[in-house]
Amino acid sequence: MDAKDKSKKQVLLRLSSSLWKELAAWAEDDFRSINGQIEFLLTESVRSRRKALKDDDQET
């Protein structure tokens, strides 16, 4: 996500209660809201994917 992109989109997300509890505990450990934790994890996942795709392109 581009740092210049200040707009936020709302998403309805259904999670199992066990996943919710895990995310809530993790968010608390990292001093984030659950929403902030989910956004952080998704952002890290996208960065990791971009890096992997870039690395794959450089190998071929």
PyMOL Python script that loads the backbone (N, CA, C, O; Angstrom):
from pymol import cmd

cmd.read_pdbstr("""\
ATOM      1  N   MET A   1       0.842  -1.180   0.000  1.00  0.00           N
ATOM      2  CA  MET A   1       0.000   0.000   0.000  1.00  0.00           C
ATOM      3  C   MET A   1       0.882   1.237   0.000  1.00  0.00           C
ATOM      4  O   MET A   1       1.856   1.325   0.747  1.00  0.00           O
ATOM      5  N   ASP A   2       0.533   2.164  -0.828  1.00  0.00           N
ATOM      6  CA  ASP A   2       1.302   3.393  -0.956  1.00  0.00           C
ATOM      7  C   ASP A   2       1.074   4.276   0.260  1.00  0.00           C
ATOM      8  O   ASP A   2      -0.062   4.463   0.694  1.00  0.00           O
ATOM      9  N   ALA A   3       2.145   4.814   0.804  1.00  0.00           N
ATOM     10  CA  ALA A   3       2.037   5.685   1.975  1.00  0.00           C
ATOM     11  C   ALA A   3       1.221   6.928   1.662  1.00  0.00           C
ATOM     12  O   ALA A   3       0.638   7.527   2.567  1.00  0.00           O
ATOM     13  N   LYS A   4       1.170   7.327   0.390  1.00  0.00           N
ATOM     14  CA  LYS A   4       0.397   8.494  -0.014  1.00  0.00           C
ATOM     15  C   LYS A   4      -1.107   8.217   0.021  1.00  0.00           C
ATOM     16  O   LYS A   4      -1.909   9.150   0.078  1.00  0.00           O
ATOM     17  N   ASP A   5      -1.489   6.946  -0.012  1.00  0.00           N
ATOM     18  CA  ASP A   5      -2.901   6.573  -0.039  1.00  0.00           C
ATOM     19  C   ASP A   5      -3.473   6.664   1.371  1.00  0.00           C
ATOM     20  O   ASP A   5      -3.350   5.733   2.167  1.00  0.00           O
ATOM     21  N   LYS A   6      -4.097   7.798   1.665  1.00  0.00           N
ATOM     22  CA  LYS A   6      -4.641   8.039   3.004  1.00  0.00           C
ATOM     23  C   LYS A   6      -6.078   7.530   3.142  1.00  0.00           C
ATOM     24  O   LYS A   6      -6.577   7.384   4.258  1.00  0.00           O
ATOM     25  N   SER A   7      -6.740   7.264   2.026  1.00  0.00           N
ATOM     26  CA  SER A   7      -8.127   6.824   2.102  1.00  0.00           C
ATOM     27  C   SER A   7      -8.178   5.383   2.605  1.00  0.00           C
ATOM     28  O   SER A   7      -7.299   4.570   2.318  1.00  0.00           O
ATOM     29  N   LYS A   8      -9.210   5.101   3.345  1.00  0.00           N
ATOM     30  CA  LYS A   8      -9.388   3.753   3.892  1.00  0.00           C
ATOM     31  C   LYS A   8     -10.674   3.168   3.341  1.00  0.00           C
ATOM     32  O   LYS A   8     -11.674   3.874   3.210  1.00  0.00           O
ATOM     33  N   LYS A   9     -10.656   1.911   3.025  1.00  0.00           N
ATOM     34  CA  LYS A   9     -11.833   1.192   2.555  1.00  0.00           C
ATOM     35  C   LYS A   9     -12.338   0.306   3.680  1.00  0.00           C
ATOM     36  O   LYS A   9     -11.552  -0.295   4.413  1.00  0.00           O
ATOM     37  N   GLN A  10     -13.623   0.232   3.809  1.00  0.00           N
ATOM     38  CA  GLN A  10     -14.204  -0.636   4.824  1.00  0.00           C
ATOM     39  C   GLN A  10     -14.468  -2.002   4.220  1.00  0.00           C
ATOM     40  O   GLN A  10     -14.911  -2.116   3.077  1.00  0.00           O
ATOM     41  N   VAL A  11     -14.190  -3.040   5.005  1.00  0.00           N
ATOM     42  CA  VAL A  11     -14.375  -4.413   4.555  1.00  0.00           C
ATOM     43  C   VAL A  11     -15.081  -5.185   5.658  1.00  0.00           C
ATOM     44  O   VAL A  11     -14.693  -5.124   6.824  1.00  0.00           O
ATOM     45  N   LEU A  12     -16.109  -5.902   5.277  1.00  0.00           N
ATOM     46  CA  LEU A  12     -16.767  -6.789   6.227  1.00  0.00           C
ATOM     47  C   LEU A  12     -15.975  -8.092   6.239  1.00  0.00           C
ATOM     48  O   LEU A  12     -15.774  -8.714   5.196  1.00  0.00           O
ATOM     49  N   LEU A  13     -15.535  -8.494   7.407  1.00  0.00           N
ATOM     50  CA  LEU A  13     -14.695  -9.672   7.519  1.00  0.00           C
ATOM     51  C   LEU A  13     -15.258 -10.583   8.594  1.00  0.00           C
ATOM     52  O   LEU A  13     -15.452 -10.166   9.736  1.00  0.00           O
ATOM     53  N   ARG A  14     -15.514 -11.807   8.231  1.00  0.00           N
ATOM     54  CA  ARG A  14     -16.017 -12.785   9.200  1.00  0.00           C
ATOM     55  C   ARG A  14     -14.870 -13.706   9.594  1.00  0.00           C
ATOM     56  O   ARG A  14     -14.198 -14.283   8.739  1.00  0.00           O
ATOM     57  N   LEU A  15     -14.657 -13.833  10.891  1.00  0.00           N
ATOM     58  CA  LEU A  15     -13.581 -14.673  11.420  1.00  0.00           C
ATOM     59  C   LEU A  15     -14.168 -15.664  12.411  1.00  0.00           C
ATOM     60  O   LEU A  15     -15.174 -15.389  13.065  1.00  0.00           O
ATOM     61  N   SER A  16     -13.532 -16.813  12.510  1.00  0.00           N
ATOM     62  CA  SER A  16     -13.937 -17.759  13.541  1.00  0.00           C
ATOM     63  C   SER A  16     -13.586 -17.152  14.898  1.00  0.00           C
ATOM     64  O   SER A  16     -12.688 -16.316  15.005  1.00  0.00           O
ATOM     65  N   SER A  17     -14.300 -17.581  15.919  1.00  0.00           N
ATOM     66  CA  SER A  17     -14.021 -17.029  17.250  1.00  0.00           C
ATOM     67  C   SER A  17     -12.608 -17.394  17.713  1.00  0.00           C
ATOM     68  O   SER A  17     -11.973 -16.616  18.425  1.00  0.00           O
ATOM     69  N   SER A  18     -12.119 -18.554  17.319  1.00  0.00           N
ATOM     70  CA  SER A  18     -10.759 -18.935  17.729  1.00  0.00           C
ATOM     71  C   SER A  18      -9.712 -18.049  17.051  1.00  0.00           C
ATOM     72  O   SER A  18      -8.736 -17.655  17.689  1.00  0.00           O
ATOM     73  N   LEU A  19      -9.901 -17.732  15.773  1.00  0.00           N
ATOM     74  CA  LEU A  19      -8.966 -16.844  15.084  1.00  0.00           C
ATOM     75  C   LEU A  19      -9.050 -15.438  15.670  1.00  0.00           C
ATOM     76  O   LEU A  19      -8.029 -14.773  15.844  1.00  0.00           O
ATOM     77  N   TRP A  20     -10.260 -14.989  15.971  1.00  0.00           N
ATOM     78  CA  TRP A  20     -10.453 -13.671  16.586  1.00  0.00           C
ATOM     79  C   TRP A  20      -9.677 -13.581  17.902  1.00  0.00           C
ATOM     80  O   TRP A  20      -9.000 -12.587  18.163  1.00  0.00           O
ATOM     81  N   LYS A  21      -9.781 -14.618  18.724  1.00  0.00           N
ATOM     82  CA  LYS A  21      -9.083 -14.622  20.013  1.00  0.00           C
ATOM     83  C   LYS A  21      -7.570 -14.577  19.821  1.00  0.00           C
ATOM     84  O   LYS A  21      -6.870 -13.862  20.538  1.00  0.00           O
ATOM     85  N   GLU A  22      -7.068 -15.341  18.854  1.00  0.00           N
ATOM     86  CA  GLU A  22      -5.628 -15.337  18.575  1.00  0.00           C
ATOM     87  C   GLU A  22      -5.167 -13.960  18.112  1.00  0.00           C
ATOM     88  O   GLU A  22      -4.144 -13.455  18.575  1.00  0.00           O
ATOM     89  N   LEU A  23      -5.923 -13.353  17.197  1.00  0.00           N
ATOM     90  CA  LEU A  23      -5.570 -12.017  16.705  1.00  0.00           C
ATOM     91  C   LEU A  23      -5.653 -10.975  17.810  1.00  0.00           C
ATOM     92  O   LEU A  23      -4.816 -10.075  17.885  1.00  0.00           O
ATOM     93  N   ALA A  24      -6.663 -11.095  18.671  1.00  0.00           N
ATOM     94  CA  ALA A  24      -6.817 -10.143  19.773  1.00  0.00           C
ATOM     95  C   ALA A  24      -5.630 -10.229  20.724  1.00  0.00           C
ATOM     96  O   ALA A  24      -5.111  -9.203  21.163  1.00  0.00           O
ATOM     97  N   ALA A  25      -5.201 -11.437  21.044  1.00  0.00           N
ATOM     98  CA  ALA A  25      -4.059 -11.615  21.935  1.00  0.00           C
ATOM     99  C   ALA A  25      -2.782 -11.077  21.291  1.00  0.00           C
ATOM    100  O   ALA A  25      -1.979 -10.413  21.945  1.00  0.00           O
ATOM    101  N   TRP A  26      -2.606 -11.369  20.013  1.00  0.00           N
ATOM    102  CA  TRP A  26      -1.430 -10.907  19.281  1.00  0.00           C
ATOM    103  C   TRP A  26      -1.427  -9.382  19.203  1.00  0.00           C
ATOM    104  O   TRP A  26      -0.391  -8.749  19.407  1.00  0.00           O
ATOM    105  N   ALA A  27      -2.575  -8.802  18.910  1.00  0.00           N
ATOM    106  CA  ALA A  27      -2.687  -7.346  18.831  1.00  0.00           C
ATOM    107  C   ALA A  27      -2.340  -6.703  20.173  1.00  0.00           C
ATOM    108  O   ALA A  27      -1.640  -5.692  20.228  1.00  0.00           O
ATOM    109  N   GLU A  28      -2.829  -7.292  21.230  1.00  0.00           N
ATOM    110  CA  GLU A  28      -2.530  -6.764  22.568  1.00  0.00           C
ATOM    111  C   GLU A  28      -1.030  -6.830  22.848  1.00  0.00           C
ATOM    112  O   GLU A  28      -0.457  -5.893  23.404  1.00  0.00           O
ATOM    113  N   ASP A  29      -0.395  -7.938  22.464  1.00  0.00           N
ATOM    114  CA  ASP A  29       1.054  -8.077  22.646  1.00  0.00           C
ATOM    115  C   ASP A  29       1.820  -6.993  21.890  1.00  0.00           C
ATOM    116  O   ASP A  29       2.854  -6.512  22.355  1.00  0.00           O
ATOM    117  N   ASP A  30       1.304  -6.616  20.725  1.00  0.00           N
ATOM    118  CA  ASP A  30       1.967  -5.618  19.874  1.00  0.00           C
ATOM    119  C   ASP A  30       1.431  -4.205  20.092  1.00  0.00           C
ATOM    120  O   ASP A  30       1.780  -3.286  19.351  1.00  0.00           O
ATOM    121  N   PHE A  31       0.580  -4.028  21.111  1.00  0.00           N
ATOM    122  CA  PHE A  31      -0.006  -2.724  21.437  1.00  0.00           C
ATOM    123  C   PHE A  31      -0.753  -2.110  20.250  1.00  0.00           C
ATOM    124  O   PHE A  31      -0.624  -0.920  19.961  1.00  0.00           O
ATOM    125  N   ARG A  32      -1.534  -2.950  19.575  1.00  0.00           N
ATOM    126  CA  ARG A  32      -2.351  -2.504  18.444  1.00  0.00           C
ATOM    127  C   ARG A  32      -3.805  -2.891  18.698  1.00  0.00           C
ATOM    128  O   ARG A  32      -4.107  -3.768  19.507  1.00  0.00           O
ATOM    129  N   SER A  33      -4.695  -2.206  17.979  1.00  0.00           N
ATOM    130  CA  SER A  33      -6.085  -2.649  17.942  1.00  0.00           C
ATOM    131  C   SER A  33      -6.147  -3.899  17.066  1.00  0.00           C
ATOM    132  O   SER A  33      -5.208  -4.188  16.323  1.00  0.00           O
ATOM    133  N   ILE A  34      -7.232  -4.626  17.151  1.00  0.00           N
ATOM    134  CA  ILE A  34      -7.366  -5.798  16.280  1.00  0.00           C
ATOM    135  C   ILE A  34      -7.373  -5.355  14.825  1.00  0.00           C
ATOM    136  O   ILE A  34      -6.737  -5.984  13.979  1.00  0.00           O
ATOM    137  N   ASN A  35      -8.093  -4.272  14.530  1.00  0.00           N
ATOM    138  CA  ASN A  35      -8.120  -3.746  13.166  1.00  0.00           C
ATOM    139  C   ASN A  35      -6.709  -3.369  12.711  1.00  0.00           C
ATOM    140  O   ASN A  35      -6.304  -3.689  11.593  1.00  0.00           O
ATOM    141  N   GLY A  36      -5.975  -2.696  13.574  1.00  0.00           N
ATOM    142  CA  GLY A  36      -4.602  -2.315  13.249  1.00  0.00           C
ATOM    143  C   GLY A  36      -3.715  -3.528  13.024  1.00  0.00           C
ATOM    144  O   GLY A  36      -2.850  -3.516  12.148  1.00  0.00           O
ATOM    145  N   GLN A  37      -3.925  -4.567  13.808  1.00  0.00           N
ATOM    146  CA  GLN A  37      -3.129  -5.789  13.662  1.00  0.00           C
ATOM    147  C   GLN A  37      -3.422  -6.468  12.332  1.00  0.00           C
ATOM    148  O   GLN A  37      -2.505  -6.906  11.638  1.00  0.00           O
ATOM    149  N   ILE A  38      -4.695  -6.555  11.978  1.00  0.00           N
ATOM    150  CA  ILE A  38      -5.071  -7.172  10.703  1.00  0.00           C
ATOM    151  C   ILE A  38      -4.485  -6.376   9.550  1.00  0.00           C
ATOM    152  O   ILE A  38      -3.953  -6.957   8.604  1.00  0.00           O
ATOM    153  N   GLU A  39      -4.577  -5.051   9.615  1.00  0.00           N
ATOM    154  CA  GLU A  39      -4.017  -4.211   8.554  1.00  0.00           C
ATOM    155  C   GLU A  39      -2.499  -4.392   8.478  1.00  0.00           C
ATOM    156  O   GLU A  39      -1.943  -4.489   7.384  1.00  0.00           O
ATOM    157  N   PHE A  40      -1.833  -4.437   9.621  1.00  0.00           N
ATOM    158  CA  PHE A  40      -0.383  -4.656   9.656  1.00  0.00           C
ATOM    159  C   PHE A  40      -0.025  -5.997   9.009  1.00  0.00           C
ATOM    160  O   PHE A  40       0.885  -6.061   8.182  1.00  0.00           O
ATOM    161  N   LEU A  41      -0.722  -7.046   9.372  1.00  0.00           N
ATOM    162  CA  LEU A  41      -0.420  -8.375   8.837  1.00  0.00           C
ATOM    163  C   LEU A  41      -0.669  -8.452   7.333  1.00  0.00           C
ATOM    164  O   LEU A  41       0.111  -9.065   6.604  1.00  0.00           O
ATOM    165  N   LEU A  42      -1.743  -7.838   6.874  1.00  0.00           N
ATOM    166  CA  LEU A  42      -2.012  -7.830   5.439  1.00  0.00           C
ATOM    167  C   LEU A  42      -0.955  -7.022   4.682  1.00  0.00           C
ATOM    168  O   LEU A  42      -0.514  -7.430   3.607  1.00  0.00           O
ATOM    169  N   THR A  43      -0.550  -5.887   5.237  1.00  0.00           N
ATOM    170  CA  THR A  43       0.477  -5.066   4.608  1.00  0.00           C
ATOM    171  C   THR A  43       1.793  -5.835   4.512  1.00  0.00           C
ATOM    172  O   THR A  43       2.451  -5.818   3.471  1.00  0.00           O
ATOM    173  N   GLU A  44       2.174  -6.505   5.589  1.00  0.00           N
ATOM    174  CA  GLU A  44       3.409  -7.306   5.575  1.00  0.00           C
ATOM    175  C   GLU A  44       3.317  -8.436   4.560  1.00  0.00           C
ATOM    176  O   GLU A  44       4.300  -8.745   3.887  1.00  0.00           O
ATOM    177  N   SER A  45       2.168  -9.045   4.444  1.00  0.00           N
ATOM    178  CA  SER A  45       1.967 -10.126   3.483  1.00  0.00           C
ATOM    179  C   SER A  45       2.109  -9.624   2.045  1.00  0.00           C
ATOM    180  O   SER A  45       2.728 -10.285   1.211  1.00  0.00           O
ATOM    181  N   VAL A  46       1.538  -8.463   1.761  1.00  0.00           N
ATOM    182  CA  VAL A  46       1.648  -7.887   0.422  1.00  0.00           C
ATOM    183  C   VAL A  46       3.104  -7.529   0.121  1.00  0.00           C
ATOM    184  O   VAL A  46       3.585  -7.786  -0.983  1.00  0.00           O
ATOM    185  N   ARG A  47       3.800  -6.946   1.076  1.00  0.00           N
ATOM    186  CA  ARG A  47       5.228  -6.615   0.876  1.00  0.00           C
ATOM    187  C   ARG A  47       6.042  -7.874   0.591  1.00  0.00           C
ATOM    188  O   ARG A  47       6.890  -7.887  -0.301  1.00  0.00           O
ATOM    189  N   SER A  48       5.779  -8.919   1.348  1.00  0.00           N
ATOM    190  CA  SER A  48       6.491 -10.178   1.174  1.00  0.00           C
ATOM    191  C   SER A  48       6.219 -10.767  -0.211  1.00  0.00           C
ATOM    192  O   SER A  48       7.129 -11.271  -0.869  1.00  0.00           O
ATOM    193  N   ARG A  49       4.983 -10.699  -0.638  1.00  0.00           N
ATOM    194  CA  ARG A  49       4.623 -11.213  -1.970  1.00  0.00           C
ATOM    195  C   ARG A  49       5.308 -10.413  -3.062  1.00  0.00           C
ATOM    196  O   ARG A  49       5.851 -10.986  -4.007  1.00  0.00           O
ATOM    197  N   ARG A  50       5.287  -9.082  -2.940  1.00  0.00           N
ATOM    198  CA  ARG A  50       5.958  -8.238  -3.935  1.00  0.00           C
ATOM    199  C   ARG A  50       7.440  -8.577  -4.025  1.00  0.00           C
ATOM    200  O   ARG A  50       8.000  -8.667  -5.117  1.00  0.00           O
ATOM    201  N   LYS A  51       8.069  -8.764  -2.867  1.00  0.00           N
ATOM    202  CA  LYS A  51       9.492  -9.095  -2.841  1.00  0.00           C
ATOM    203  C   LYS A  51       9.736 -10.445  -3.505  1.00  0.00           C
ATOM    204  O   LYS A  51      10.677 -10.594  -4.285  1.00  0.00           O
ATOM    205  N   ALA A  52       8.899 -11.421  -3.200  1.00  0.00           N
ATOM    206  CA  ALA A  52       9.053 -12.753  -3.795  1.00  0.00           C
ATOM    207  C   ALA A  52       8.872 -12.696  -5.307  1.00  0.00           C
ATOM    208  O   ALA A  52       9.619 -13.337  -6.046  1.00  0.00           O
ATOM    209  N   LEU A  53       7.893 -11.939  -5.768  1.00  0.00           N
ATOM    210  CA  LEU A  53       7.688 -11.807  -7.211  1.00  0.00           C
ATOM    211  C   LEU A  53       8.865 -11.110  -7.870  1.00  0.00           C
ATOM    212  O   LEU A  53       9.294 -11.500  -8.956  1.00  0.00           O
ATOM    213  N   LYS A  54       9.389 -10.082  -7.221  1.00  0.00           N
ATOM    214  CA  LYS A  54      10.544  -9.360  -7.753  1.00  0.00           C
ATOM    215  C   LYS A  54      11.761 -10.289  -7.821  1.00  0.00           C
ATOM    216  O   LYS A  54      12.489 -10.301  -8.813  1.00  0.00           O
ATOM    217  N   ASP A  55      11.969 -11.064  -6.755  1.00  0.00           N
ATOM    218  CA  ASP A  55      13.092 -12.015  -6.718  1.00  0.00           C
ATOM    219  C   ASP A  55      12.943 -13.069  -7.805  1.00  0.00           C
ATOM    220  O   ASP A  55      13.932 -13.450  -8.431  1.00  0.00           O
ATOM    221  N   ASP A  56      11.717 -13.551  -8.042  1.00  0.00           N
ATOM    222  CA  ASP A  56      11.477 -14.544  -9.096  1.00  0.00           C
ATOM    223  C   ASP A  56      11.779 -13.959 -10.470  1.00  0.00           C
ATOM    224  O   ASP A  56      12.351 -14.638 -11.323  1.00  0.00           O
ATOM    225  N   ASP A  57      11.400 -12.705 -10.687  1.00  0.00           N
ATOM    226  CA  ASP A  57      11.665 -12.049 -11.971  1.00  0.00           C
ATOM    227  C   ASP A  57      13.158 -11.882 -12.208  1.00  0.00           C
ATOM    228  O   ASP A  57      13.620 -11.994 -13.343  1.00  0.00           O
ATOM    229  N   GLN A  58      13.909 -11.617 -11.160  1.00  0.00           N
ATOM    230  CA  GLN A  58      15.355 -11.416 -11.313  1.00  0.00           C
ATOM    231  C   GLN A  58      16.097 -12.724 -11.569  1.00  0.00           C
ATOM    232  O   GLN A  58      17.181 -12.722 -12.152  1.00  0.00           O
ATOM    233  N   GLU A  59      15.515 -13.842 -11.134  1.00  0.00           N
ATOM    234  CA  GLU A  59      16.160 -15.140 -11.329  1.00  0.00           C
ATOM    235  C   GLU A  59      15.985 -15.657 -12.744  1.00  0.00           C
ATOM    236  O   GLU A  59      16.789 -16.466 -13.209  1.00  0.00           O
ATOM    237  N   THR A  60      14.942 -15.202 -13.442  1.00  0.00           N
ATOM    238  CA  THR A  60      14.694 -15.716 -14.789  1.00  0.00           C
ATOM    239  C   THR A  60      15.280 -14.855 -15.860  1.00  0.00           C
ATOM    240  O   THR A  60      15.148 -15.166 -17.044  1.00  0.00           O
TER     241      THR A  60
END
""", "prot")
cmd.dss("prot")
cmd.show_as("cartoon", "prot")
cmd.util.cbc("prot")
cmd.orient("prot")
